[in-house]
């Protein structure tokens, strides 16, 4: 069976990238052509086309070219396995989008008076809206730091919450904000017992969506609260210094509280 061979223009049109991009990928060693004619015109085979799909997939997910190069050219890189993993991710994303679309459509019809949403449907819509907002604001950073699989598991735990769990989840958010405000205004030390109780509540709140807990991961999240303006403004919007206090308290208490049930 004759194998497909693509000229650089053909492959660029097929993949939706410019020929200039393909030439650049060649220059940096990310995607070498199958062969190059004496005139300098590049040709690509099926293997090169498959690698290009991989590159574009990872680029879509925000990976840098150096990261992609490391993944593709690892000694044990299995392109079939990589494609299967990507297919599973795409199917999961499609299912999540389908669910969010259904929720928005139901909400629109309900607002128009076409039908009345049940309490259960309203509750599901509430969780899905919270998930969508969180994904829009922080999804990329969370995936970059903890990986796509961990992020999806966390999203699933949130969507699977009962009404009682959701209520506790929201109550903890408010309790944490109030405790932070009080501790900062009263000048309490991040190493105090009050700060330890704050970190304990924060740990409980994280565990309601995290697949598993570790003090190191807790400290990593807390560091984002001071490094990322969006997180910092959330905690500091009423009282400045809350984000920094939480980060310091977590850094001191997380390891001490790690093994508590």
Protein Blocks (a to p, Z undefined) as FASTA:
>chain_A
ZZddddfklmmmmnopafklmmmmmmnomaccfbdcfkopacddfklmmmmmmmmmmmmn
opafklmmmmmmgfklcfklmmmmmmmmmmmmmmmmmmmmmmmmmmmmmmnopaccdfkl
mmmmmmmmmmmmmmmmmmmmmmmmnojklmmmmmmmmmmpcfklmmmmmmmmmmmmmmmm
mmmmnopafkbmklmmmmmmmmmmmmmmpmbdcfklmmmmmmmmmmpmklmmmmmmmmgh
klmmmmmmmmmmmmmmmmpZZ
